[in-house]
Amino acid sequence: MTNDPRSALNRLIAAFEAHLDAAAAGDELSPAVVAAENNLQDAFFTYDDALFTAHGIELPFDIVDSDDADDDYETGSDEDDDYDDDYDDDEDEDEEDYEDED
């Protein structure tokens, strides 16, 4: 693993380009796409680590494993219901605005 952020960034850009080339085939399960995805993930984490090590700066986003994401966002949770209720309330207010215009 490199600790030079510039080298790590160049590797990340090359990994994005290789992923695009592999993805052009349109088969997400092809060995070329899987290898490109793995290389892209590795290059991303290497760049993230090199940037933080050299400058103490973190990237503004994280990549999580899809299994981890499922744990954080369970369907049917109370949190989801609260969001849905807020959306419904906004819809009701919009309908009232249109009724006032008549």
N, C-alpha and C positions, 0 to 999 in steps of 0.2 A: 504494500500500500504506500502510495506517495503522500508526503506531507506538503508538497508544493501545490497550492490551489490552482495556479495557472495550468500546470500539467494535468491535474485532475479535471479541470474544466474542459480542456482540449479532449481528454478521453471521454468525458460525458457527451460532448458534442458529436464525437465520432460514433459513440454508442447510439445516439438518437438517429444519426444518418443510417447506420447499419440496420437499426430497427425498422426504419421507413422502407429501406430496400427489401427487407425480409417480409414486411407486411404487405408489400405490393402484390405478392403471390395470392393473398386473400385467404390463406388457410392458417387460422390461428393455432392449430395443433401441429403444424409442420415443425420438424426439428430445427429448421433455420429460424423460425419465429420464436420458438421456445428459447433457443440459445441467445438470440438477440435480446429477448426480454430479460434473461438472467444477466447478461452483460450490462444492459442498461440499468438494472437495479443495482448491480455492484458498482457501476460507475457513479451513479447518483449518491450512494452512501459514502463512497470514497471521497467525492467532491465535498459533500456535507461535512465529513470529518476533517478534511484538509482545511476547509474554510474556517471551521470553528477552531481548530488547533492553531492556525496561523494568525487569525484576527479576532477570535472570540465572538464571531458572528454566526448566528444560525440561519438557515434558510427559512423563509416564511411559511413553509408547508412541510408536512410529513407524509411519507408513504406508509400505509398500514396494510397488513395482510388482510385479505378479504375475510378470513375467519375472525380476526380481531374486530373488524368493522361490524360484523354481525352481532358480536357481543355488546357493542356500544349502542347499537340502534335496533333494539328488539321491537318487532312490530306488536302493536296492541298495548304498548306501555302507556302509563298515565301521561308521560311527557308528550307523546304523540297526540293523545286526546286533547291536551291543553292547546296544542298548536292548531288542531282541527277546529276547536271551539273558537279560537281567536279569528281564524279565517272565516268561519260562519258569521261571526259578529260583524266583520268588515263587509261581508256580502250584504247583510241586512241593512247596514248604514248606507251602502251604495244604492240599494233599491229605494230607500226612503228619499234620497236625494233626487232620484228621477221622478218620484211621485210628487215632490214639491214643485217641480218645473211645470206640471200640467196645469 
